[in-house]
Structures are given as structure tokens and as C-alpha cells.
Amino acid sequence: MTDLTKLSLADARKGLKAKSFTATELTGAYLKAIDVANPSLNAYVAVTPDQALEMAKASDEKLSKGQGGTLEGIPLGIKDLFATKGVHTQAASHILDGFKPEYESTVTANLWRDGAVMLGKLNMDEFAMGSSNETSYYGPVVSPFRAEGSNAKLVPGGSSGGSAAAVSAWLCAAATATDTGGSIRQPAAFTGTVGIKPTYGRCSRWGTVAFASSLDQAGPIARTVKDAALMMTSMSGFDVKDSTSVDLAVPDFAAAVERGVKGLVIGVPREYRMDGMPAEIERLWSQGLEWLKAEGATVRDISLPHTKYALPAYYIVAPAEASSNLARYDGVKYGLRVSGKDITDMYELTRAAGFGREVKRRIMIGTYVLSAGYFDAFYVKAQKVRTLIKKDFEDAFNAGVDAILTPATPSAAFGVGDEALAADPVAMYLNDVFTVTVNMAGLPGIAVPAGKDAAGLPLGLQLIGKPFDEETLFAAARVIEKSAAMDFSPKPWW
């Protein structure tokens, strides 16, 4: 029998329906793989074997009767940002020590409704703040990839680094993730996986720990474009509990994957050609455009003139919303509590001990830009810039562009503990240079593996789409996936 963990989600679904193997066997194979790899990769912060096998058994009973949902028996990893009833949910932060919610997030509830199996909770940057998965209270996630000829540990990207590493290293069939400024797309690009950030409002945010409420959006990381489409169909949907959730029918995204790009107009934003961009990124971008043209798409140069303001505006809006959202963690009702001489002292000691360095930095930035005297100068101005960024995209789409192709990241994965990036937070923030515009405008964006650098590390391309037109992104991403025709599996070293 083929190693069950190496099957794509789509092939695993077929095998389960054909009774080639059982959900219990599939789940057991993943649990064994986690036992072997997780001590080296640190992708899971909590594994739930008993619950997983119980869910798999229930799936087997349904499958034996020819019943079951669209993900029946498929083992998934869940980012530690999603509330899972009775199971560790701590946003990889010390301040939520011991928290096990009495409720289920809407996204995970949708997955369980469709028959998926939970393997456990995945590591991430603390409160989703980071681009390398090094800010987690549980330690950094290590990428399953290594540069050729090197044993140096690499980052899997962030904040959904546990999700990307687990999918890439065959520790789950697919994973949930979240994206506030690139936290799905950047780690997907670093690990040779597919990650899509849906349109803001496509997936419910209810029961997902908030970072920046106007930017956060859940999405999947998977091994193939079709797998990502299958996941997203289950994760999406209107939710009355989330006022930002949009009441639109959920398409069958998987049906759009093989639609092709004939007749589509693909925009190429000149502002994304950054000074000092590595030649291999430039070449990959050009190659992606050639692949799309060969399949019948037309390529058009476009301008997104306010792109250069996106990163600074994002790093005002996101910390401002974070400082507000994270004010609720005070040691009173749940999580960590450090005793003090009075309640104010308890608040201060708890927050000082509970939050990590990067989270503290962003809370302080956010509190500063919202303070009297600076609110208009920073926060209000950043929101005006955000409106202009959104209009840039609207102008391009109104002029006939169907999707936009850009690089996903400015480089391949870098080393764990990179001293230059550790010493300069702004240098780390520049990893999001190609992705933050999508969140600022509320648009869908997908990262798809398209090539490798000179050291054999994965590189990804990003497609940006019109609001609620994820189907076009899946179709175009599939063309790139087929054209690249490369194996993006890591060579196991763990």
C-alpha cells in the first residue's frame, strides 16, 4: 500500500470512498508520522490522538454505509488560533495558559460537519504576529526543507508556520490557517504548498482569536490547488455570529480548478518590481506570465500607484487593532494570572509575563498611534491610504483585468535565528511587502509553488483576484501548478 500520508487530500477522499483503506488507518498513519517528525519540526503544540481516532471511527461507520460529508475521514491540522471545544487553544501565547474553550469556532465546526478529523493544534507566531514562526511561546517551527548541502535550520514562514510545515512534511492532509498581512501566503511560498487568503468576509471569524479584526481572514494551506479548493468550500459560508461575514452562496471551488485561463487578462503591477529584487524572483515572475500566456491569457502592465504606502499603513492599522483586541487579556477570567498587590498591579504583571516581545512591541505601537494627539496623524491617515490602495485595485479590475500576478515573497526561506532580521524588526516586516496590499483591500490572494532557488528551496507566485472571485484564482493557480510540474516535497531529514 502507498504511504497513506503521501496521498493528496483529493486522492485520500477517493481511496476512502473506494474502501481502499479506512479513515482509522489513514488517521493512524498521520499520528505515527507526527510522533516521528514533530520533535524535530515542532509543528504541533498539542496532538489529540484519542479524539482523532474517535472521529475517524465515526467516519468509517458513515463511509461503510455510503454516507459522509465532503471531507469524511480526512485528517487535518488546526492552527492554534481557532477555538476547538475542550482542546488547547492558546494562540501560541503564555497569556492564554491552560485555556480550553467551551465552544467551537465556526470554521472548525464547518469542517467537522463535513466529516474531517482533528489531529491536533498547530504552532504559530504568538497571536499571529510574525513572519517566521519564531515568536511562539512554544518555540520556533523548523521548516522541513533544507538548502542543498546544508544542515542549517530554516523558518517555515509565519504566522501560519506550523500549518505550512505540517502540510509540507506530510503530518496532515491539509490545515487551517489565517492571514492578516500574508500569514497564509508567505509560509505556503516558503514550504512548497498552496495557500489561499479568501476575500474578507468569505470565512467566518467567529471563534478565531483576533489580531486585527478588519484584516484577519481564515483560509487553508494544502498540498495542491485542488486540495485547497476542497478545503475552502468546507471552511467558507455565511455566519450570523460574525457581522463581517458576507451572505453569499459558497461556490464549488474544486469545480473551477480545471477551468483554465483562456480569455483572461492578467495584470502585472509595475510597482511590485522592487529595487534589489533577486534575479531568481524576477525570472520566476516572467516564467509565470509565460505559462499563463501559453494557456490563452493576455498579459497587461498595470499601475497600483499607492503600493509603496501599503506596508507603513499596514503597520499602523494592524497594531492599532491588536492593541484594542489584546486589551481583554488581563488575568481576570482565564489564562495566566500573576498576583499583585492590587488589581492594577495584577494586570500589569500578568501582561508583562504573558506577552512575548513581538506582541508587546505591536501593542505599544498600536497604543501610541491611537493616543490623543497622534490618532489623526497616524491612524486616520493610514485608513485614508488604505482607501486609496483599495481604489487602485478597483481601477485595475474595472479596466478589464481579471487577476493580478506578483511574486509571493521577496526571497526563499531564511535561517532560524537570522541575526540581521532579529536585530531589525522592519527588515522582518519587509517579508510581507507583496502580501499586505491584499489584506488592506480585502481581496482574495493565492500563493502557489512555481519554482526553486539555486539552493533547491521553494519559491511561490501570488495571484490576486476580484472580491469573491476565488474561482478565477484557483483556475489560474492550477495552470501555474501544471506548468511548473515540479515535485515540491521536502527530503525527510527528521
C-alpha positions as CSV (number, residue, x, y, z in Angstrom):
1,M,0.0,0.0,0.0
2,T,1.2,3.6,-0.8
3,D,2.3,5.5,2.2
4,L,-1.1,6.9,3.1
5,T,0.3,10.2,4.4
6,K,1.7,11.0,0.9
7,L,-1.7,11.0,-0.7
8,S,-3.2,14.3,-1.7
9,L,-6.4,15.2,0.0
10,A,-8.4,14.5,-3.2
11,D,-6.7,11.1,-3.6
12,A,-7.3,10.3,0.1
13,R,-11.0,11.1,-0.4
14,K,-11.2,8.7,-3.4
15,G,-9.4,6.0,-1.5
16,L,-11.8,6.3,1.5
17,K,-14.8,6.2,-0.8
18,A,-13.5,3.2,-2.7
19,K,-12.8,1.5,0.7
20,S,-9.1,1.0,-0.3
21,F,-8.3,1.9,3.3
22,T,-10.2,3.2,6.3
23,A,-10.3,6.6,8.0
24,T,-8.9,4.9,11.1
25,E,-5.9,3.6,9.1
26,L,-5.3,7.0,7.5
27,T,-5.5,8.8,10.8
28,G,-3.2,6.3,12.4
29,A,-0.6,6.8,9.7
30,Y,-0.7,10.5,10.3
31,L,-0.4,10.1,14.1
32,K,2.7,7.9,13.6
33,A,4.2,10.5,11.2
34,I,3.6,13.2,13.8
35,D,5.3,11.0,16.5
36,V,8.4,10.7,14.3
37,A,8.7,14.3,12.9
38,N,7.2,16.6,15.5
39,P,10.2,16.5,18.0
40,S,12.3,17.9,15.1
41,L,9.9,20.3,13.4
42,N,7.8,21.5,16.4
43,A,4.8,21.9,14.1
44,Y,2.1,20.7,16.6
45,V,1.7,22.3,20.1
46,A,-1.0,19.7,21.0
47,V,-1.8,16.4,19.5
48,T,-5.2,14.8,20.1
49,P,-4.8,11.1,19.2
50,D,-7.8,9.8,21.2
51,Q,-10.2,12.4,19.7
52,A,-8.7,11.8,16.2
53,L,-9.3,8.1,16.3
54,E,-12.8,8.5,17.7
55,M,-13.7,10.9,14.9
56,A,-12.1,8.5,12.4
57,K,-14.1,5.6,13.7
58,A,-17.3,7.7,13.3
59,S,-16.3,8.5,9.7
60,D,-15.7,4.8,9.0
61,E,-19.2,4.0,10.1
62,K,-20.7,6.6,7.8
63,L,-18.4,5.6,4.9
64,S,-19.4,1.9,5.3
65,K,-23.0,2.9,4.7
66,G,-22.1,5.0,1.6
67,Q,-22.7,8.2,3.6
68,G,-20.5,11.0,4.8
69,G,-19.6,14.6,4.1
70,T,-17.2,16.1,1.5
71,L,-14.2,15.7,3.9
72,E,-15.3,12.5,5.6
73,G,-12.4,10.8,7.3
74,I,-9.8,13.4,6.2
75,P,-7.2,14.2,9.0
76,L,-6.5,17.9,9.4
77,G,-4.2,20.1,11.5
78,I,-5.8,23.2,13.1
79,K,-3.9,26.4,13.7
80,D,-3.8,27.3,17.4
81,L,-5.8,30.4,16.7
82,F,-9.1,28.5,16.1
83,A,-11.2,27.7,19.2
84,T,-11.7,23.9,19.5
85,K,-14.1,22.8,22.2
86,G,-12.3,21.3,25.2
87,V,-8.9,21.4,23.4
88,H,-5.8,23.6,23.9
89,T,-6.5,27.0,22.2
90,Q,-3.8,29.5,23.2
91,A,-2.7,31.4,20.1
92,A,0.8,30.1,21.0
93,S,0.9,32.6,23.8
94,H,1.8,32.2,27.5
95,I,-1.0,34.6,28.5
96,L,-3.6,32.0,27.5
97,D,-2.0,29.2,29.5
98,G,-4.4,26.3,30.1
99,F,-7.3,27.8,28.1
100,K,-9.7,25.2,26.6
101,P,-12.8,26.9,25.2
102,E,-16.3,25.6,25.8
103,Y,-17.2,26.4,22.2
104,E,-16.1,25.7,18.6
105,S,-15.0,28.2,16.0
106,T,-17.4,28.4,13.0
107,V,-14.6,27.4,10.6
108,T,-13.7,24.2,12.5
109,A,-17.4,23.4,13.1
110,N,-17.9,23.6,9.3
111,L,-15.0,21.1,8.8
112,W,-16.4,18.7,11.5
113,R,-19.8,19.0,9.9
114,D,-18.3,17.8,6.6
115,G,-16.6,14.8,8.3
116,A,-13.0,16.0,8.8
117,V,-10.8,14.5,11.6
118,M,-8.8,16.7,14.0
119,L,-5.2,15.6,14.6
120,G,-4.3,18.4,16.9
121,K,-3.4,22.1,17.2
122,L,-0.6,23.7,15.1
123,N,2.2,26.0,16.2
124,M,2.2,29.7,15.0
125,D,3.6,33.1,15.8
126,E,2.2,34.3,19.0
127,F,-1.2,35.9,18.4
128,A,-0.4,35.6,14.6
129,M,2.3,38.3,14.9
130,G,5.3,37.3,12.9
131,S,6.7,36.3,9.5
132,S,8.9,33.4,10.6
133,N,7.1,31.4,13.4
134,E,9.8,32.3,15.8
135,T,7.7,34.4,18.2
136,S,5.7,31.4,19.5
137,Y,5.8,30.7,23.3
138,Y,6.3,27.1,22.3
139,G,9.5,27.8,20.3
140,P,10.1,28.2,16.6
141,V,8.7,25.8,14.0
142,V,11.5,24.4,11.8
143,S,10.9,24.0,8.1
144,P,11.0,20.5,6.6
145,F,13.2,22.0,3.9
146,R,17.0,22.4,4.0
147,A,19.2,24.2,1.5
148,E,21.2,21.8,-0.6
149,G,24.4,20.9,1.1
150,S,23.4,22.5,4.4
151,N,22.0,21.3,7.7
152,A,21.1,24.8,8.8
153,K,17.5,25.1,10.2
154,L,15.2,27.3,8.1
155,V,12.0,29.0,9.1
156,P,8.7,27.9,7.5
157,G,7.4,31.4,7.4
158,G,4.7,32.9,9.6
159,S,2.4,33.3,11.2
160,S,0.9,30.0,10.0
161,G,4.3,28.2,10.1
162,G,3.0,25.2,11.9
163,S,0.3,24.8,9.3
164,A,2.7,25.1,6.4
165,A,5.3,22.8,7.9
166,A,2.8,20.1,8.9
167,V,1.2,20.0,5.4
168,S,4.6,20.0,3.6
169,A,6.1,17.3,5.9
170,W,3.0,15.0,5.5
171,L,1.8,15.5,9.1
172,C,-1.8,16.3,8.0
173,A,-3.7,16.1,4.7
174,A,-4.3,19.9,4.9
175,A,-4.5,22.6,7.6
176,T,-6.5,25.6,8.6
177,A,-4.5,28.9,8.7
178,T,-5.2,32.7,9.0
179,D,-3.9,35.6,7.0
180,T,-3.7,39.2,8.4
181,G,-0.9,40.5,6.2
182,G,0.4,37.4,4.4
183,S,0.3,34.7,7.1
184,I,-1.1,32.1,4.8
185,R,0.6,33.0,1.5
186,Q,4.2,33.6,2.8
187,P,4.6,30.3,4.7
188,A,3.0,28.5,1.7
189,A,5.6,30.0,-0.6
190,F,8.4,29.1,1.8
191,T,7.3,25.4,2.0
192,G,6.2,24.5,-1.5
193,T,2.5,24.3,-0.5
194,V,-0.7,26.1,-1.7
195,G,-2.3,28.7,0.5
196,I,-5.2,31.0,-0.2
197,K,-6.4,34.0,1.7
198,P,-10.1,34.3,0.8
199,T,-12.0,37.6,0.3
200,Y,-12.6,39.3,3.6
201,G,-16.0,38.0,4.8
202,R,-15.9,34.7,2.9
203,C,-15.0,32.7,6.1
204,S,-16.4,33.5,9.5
205,R,-14.1,35.0,12.1
206,W,-16.2,33.8,15.0
207,G,-14.3,31.7,17.5
208,T,-10.9,32.7,15.9
209,V,-8.6,34.6,18.3
210,A,-8.5,38.2,16.9
211,F,-5.3,40.0,15.9
212,A,-6.6,42.8,13.6
213,S,-10.3,42.4,13.1
214,S,-10.6,44.4,9.8
215,L,-7.7,42.4,8.2
216,D,-7.9,38.8,9.6
217,Q,-9.3,36.1,7.4
218,A,-9.2,32.3,7.7
219,G,-8.1,30.1,4.8
220,P,-6.5,26.7,4.0
221,I,-2.9,25.5,3.4
222,A,-2.8,22.3,1.3
223,R,-0.5,20.4,-1.0
224,T,-2.3,21.1,-4.3
225,V,-4.6,23.7,-5.7
226,K,-7.5,21.2,-5.8
227,D,-6.9,20.3,-2.2
228,A,-7.0,24.0,-1.2
229,A,-10.3,24.4,-3.2
230,L,-11.9,21.4,-1.4
231,M,-10.8,22.8,2.0
232,M,-12.1,26.3,1.2
233,T,-15.5,25.0,0.1
234,S,-16.0,23.5,3.6
235,M,-14.4,26.4,5.5
236,S,-16.5,29.1,3.9
237,G,-20.1,30.3,4.4
238,F,-22.2,32.9,6.0
239,D,-22.4,33.1,9.8
240,V,-24.9,35.2,11.7
241,K,-22.4,35.3,14.6
242,D,-19.9,37.3,12.6
243,S,-21.1,40.8,11.5
244,T,-18.4,40.9,8.8
245,S,-19.4,37.6,7.3
246,V,-21.0,38.0,3.8
247,D,-24.2,36.3,2.9
248,L,-23.2,34.8,-0.4
249,A,-23.6,31.2,-1.7
250,V,-20.4,29.2,-1.5
251,P,-19.3,28.0,-5.0
252,D,-18.0,24.6,-5.6
253,F,-14.4,25.8,-5.8
254,A,-13.0,22.5,-6.8
255,A,-15.2,22.6,-10.0
256,A,-13.4,25.7,-11.1
257,V,-9.8,24.4,-10.7
258,E,-9.6,22.9,-14.3
259,R,-11.4,25.9,-15.9
260,G,-8.2,27.3,-17.5
261,V,-7.3,30.9,-18.2
262,K,-8.2,31.3,-21.9
263,G,-9.5,34.8,-22.5
264,L,-8.4,36.1,-19.1
265,V,-6.5,39.4,-18.7
266,I,-3.6,39.1,-16.2
267,G,-2.3,42.3,-14.7
268,V,1.4,42.9,-13.9
269,P,1.8,45.8,-11.4
270,R,5.0,47.8,-12.2
271,E,5.2,48.9,-8.6
272,Y,6.0,45.3,-7.5
273,R,9.3,45.5,-9.3
274,M,11.3,46.5,-6.3
275,D,14.8,47.7,-6.2
276,G,17.2,44.9,-5.3
277,M,14.7,42.1,-6.1
278,P,16.6,38.9,-6.5
279,A,17.1,37.8,-10.2
280,E,15.6,34.4,-9.5
281,I,12.3,36.0,-8.2
282,E,12.2,38.2,-11.4
283,R,12.8,35.2,-13.6
284,L,10.1,33.2,-11.9
285,W,7.6,36.0,-12.3
286,S,8.3,36.2,-16.0
287,Q,8.1,32.5,-16.3
288,G,4.7,32.5,-14.6
289,L,3.4,35.1,-17.1
290,E,4.7,33.0,-20.0
291,W,2.8,29.9,-18.6
292,L,-0.4,31.9,-18.4
293,K,0.0,33.3,-21.9
294,A,0.7,29.9,-23.3
295,E,-2.7,28.8,-21.9
296,G,-4.6,31.7,-23.6
297,A,-4.4,34.5,-21.1
298,T,-3.4,38.1,-22.1
299,V,-0.8,39.9,-20.0
300,R,-1.2,43.6,-19.4
301,D,1.1,46.1,-17.5
302,I,-0.9,47.9,-14.8
303,S,-0.2,50.5,-12.1
304,L,-1.1,50.3,-8.4
305,P,0.4,53.7,-7.5
306,H,-0.2,53.6,-3.7
307,T,1.6,50.2,-3.2
308,K,4.7,51.9,-1.7
309,Y,2.5,53.2,1.2
310,A,0.9,49.8,1.9
311,L,3.5,48.4,4.3
312,P,3.8,51.5,6.6
313,A,0.0,51.9,6.6
314,Y,-0.5,48.2,7.5
315,Y,1.9,48.5,10.4
316,I,-0.2,51.3,11.8
317,V,-3.7,49.8,11.2
318,A,-2.8,46.2,12.4
319,P,-1.0,47.1,15.6
320,A,-3.8,49.7,16.4
321,E,-6.4,47.0,16.1
322,A,-4.2,44.5,18.0
323,S,-3.7,46.8,21.0
324,S,-7.5,47.1,21.2
325,N,-8.2,43.4,20.8
326,L,-5.5,42.3,23.2
327,A,-6.7,44.6,26.0
328,R,-9.0,41.7,27.1
329,Y,-6.1,39.6,28.3
330,D,-5.8,40.8,31.9
331,G,-5.6,37.7,34.1
332,V,-9.1,38.0,35.4
333,K,-11.3,35.4,33.7
334,Y,-9.0,32.9,32.0
335,G,-5.4,32.2,31.1
336,L,-2.3,33.3,33.0
337,R,-2.7,35.3,36.3
338,V,0.3,36.8,38.1
339,S,-0.7,38.0,41.6
340,G,0.0,41.6,42.5
341,K,-0.6,44.0,45.4
342,D,-3.9,45.2,43.8
343,I,-5.9,44.7,40.6
344,T,-3.9,47.2,38.6
345,D,-0.6,45.6,39.6
346,M,-2.1,42.2,38.7
347,Y,-3.0,43.5,35.2
348,E,0.5,44.9,34.7
349,L,2.4,41.8,36.0
350,T,0.2,39.4,34.1
351,R,0.5,41.2,30.7
352,A,4.3,41.7,31.3
353,A,4.8,38.0,31.9
354,G,2.2,36.7,29.4
355,F,3.0,38.5,26.2
356,G,6.2,37.9,24.2
357,R,8.5,40.6,22.9
358,E,6.9,41.0,19.4
359,V,3.4,41.2,20.8
360,K,4.5,43.8,23.3
361,R,6.1,45.8,20.5
362,R,2.9,45.8,18.4
363,I,0.7,46.6,21.4
364,M,2.9,49.6,22.2
365,I,2.9,50.8,18.6
366,G,-0.8,50.4,18.4
367,T,-1.5,52.2,21.6
368,Y,0.8,55.0,20.5
369,V,-0.9,55.6,17.2
370,L,-4.4,55.6,18.8
371,S,-3.4,58.0,21.6
372,A,-4.6,61.6,21.8
373,G,-2.6,63.8,19.6
374,Y,-1.4,61.0,17.3
375,F,-4.7,59.4,16.2
376,D,-5.3,61.8,13.3
377,A,-1.7,62.0,12.3
378,F,-1.2,58.2,12.1
379,Y,-4.3,56.0,12.3
380,V,-6.7,58.3,10.4
381,K,-4.1,58.9,7.7
382,A,-3.4,55.2,7.4
383,Q,-7.1,54.5,6.9
384,K,-7.2,57.1,4.1
385,V,-4.2,55.4,2.5
386,R,-6.0,52.1,2.8
387,T,-8.9,53.5,0.8
388,L,-6.5,54.6,-1.9
389,I,-4.9,51.2,-2.1
390,K,-8.4,49.6,-2.5
391,K,-9.2,52.1,-5.2
392,D,-6.0,51.2,-7.1
393,F,-7.2,47.6,-7.4
394,E,-10.8,48.6,-8.2
395,D,-9.5,50.8,-11.1
396,A,-7.4,47.8,-12.5
397,F,-10.3,45.4,-12.3
398,N,-12.8,47.9,-13.7
399,A,-10.4,48.4,-16.7
400,G,-10.8,44.7,-17.6
401,V,-8.1,42.9,-15.5
402,D,-9.3,39.5,-14.2
403,A,-6.4,38.7,-11.9
404,I,-3.0,40.1,-11.0
405,L,0.2,38.1,-10.9
406,T,3.1,39.0,-8.5
407,P,5.8,37.3,-6.5
408,A,4.6,35.8,-3.2
409,T,7.8,36.7,-1.2
410,P,11.0,38.7,-1.8
411,S,13.2,35.6,-1.2
412,A,13.2,31.9,-0.3
413,A,13.1,30.8,3.4
414,F,15.8,32.3,5.6
415,G,17.5,30.7,8.6
416,V,16.0,30.2,12.1
417,G,17.6,32.9,14.4
418,D,18.8,35.1,11.5
419,E,20.7,37.8,13.3
420,A,20.1,40.6,10.9
421,L,16.3,40.1,10.9
422,A,16.3,39.6,14.7
423,A,18.0,42.9,15.2
424,D,15.9,44.8,12.8
425,P,12.1,44.3,13.1
426,V,11.5,46.4,9.9
427,A,13.7,44.0,7.9
428,M,11.4,41.2,9.1
429,Y,8.3,43.1,8.2
430,L,9.5,43.5,4.7
431,N,8.8,39.8,4.1
432,D,5.2,41.0,3.8
433,V,5.9,43.5,1.1
434,F,3.9,41.6,-1.7
435,T,1.1,40.4,0.5
436,V,-0.2,43.2,2.8
437,T,-1.9,45.1,0.0
438,V,-4.3,42.2,-0.4
439,N,-5.5,42.4,3.2
440,M,-5.7,46.2,3.2
441,A,-8.0,45.9,0.2
442,G,-10.0,42.9,1.5
443,L,-9.2,40.9,-1.7
444,P,-8.5,37.2,-2.3
445,G,-4.9,36.1,-2.9
446,I,-3.4,32.7,-3.5
447,A,0.2,31.5,-3.3
448,V,1.2,28.6,-5.5
449,P,4.6,26.9,-5.7
450,A,6.2,27.7,-9.0
451,G,10.0,27.1,-8.8
452,K,13.1,26.7,-6.7
453,D,16.0,28.9,-5.9
454,A,19.7,27.9,-6.5
455,A,19.7,26.1,-3.2
456,G,16.7,24.0,-4.1
457,L,14.3,25.9,-1.8
458,P,10.7,26.5,-2.9
459,L,9.6,29.8,-4.4
460,G,6.0,30.9,-4.9
461,L,3.9,33.2,-7.1
462,Q,0.9,35.1,-5.9
463,L,-2.4,35.7,-7.8
464,I,-4.7,38.5,-6.6
465,G,-8.4,38.4,-7.6
466,K,-11.6,40.4,-7.6
467,P,-13.7,40.3,-4.5
468,F,-15.4,36.9,-4.1
469,D,-13.8,35.6,-7.3
470,E,-11.7,32.9,-5.8
471,E,-12.7,30.6,-8.6
472,T,-10.6,32.5,-11.1
473,L,-7.6,32.3,-8.7
474,F,-8.0,28.6,-8.4
475,A,-8.1,28.2,-12.2
476,A,-5.1,30.4,-12.8
477,A,-3.1,28.8,-9.9
478,R,-3.8,25.4,-11.4
479,V,-2.3,26.5,-14.7
480,I,0.9,27.5,-12.9
481,E,0.9,24.3,-10.9
482,K,0.6,22.2,-14.0
483,S,3.1,24.2,-16.0
484,A,5.7,24.1,-13.2
485,A,5.3,20.3,-13.0
486,M,7.8,20.1,-10.1
487,D,7.9,18.0,-7.0
488,F,7.9,20.3,-4.0
489,S,8.3,17.5,-1.4
490,P,11.0,18.0,1.2
491,K,13.6,15.3,1.6
492,P,13.0,13.9,5.1
493,W,15.9,14.5,7.5
494,W,13.9,14.2,10.7
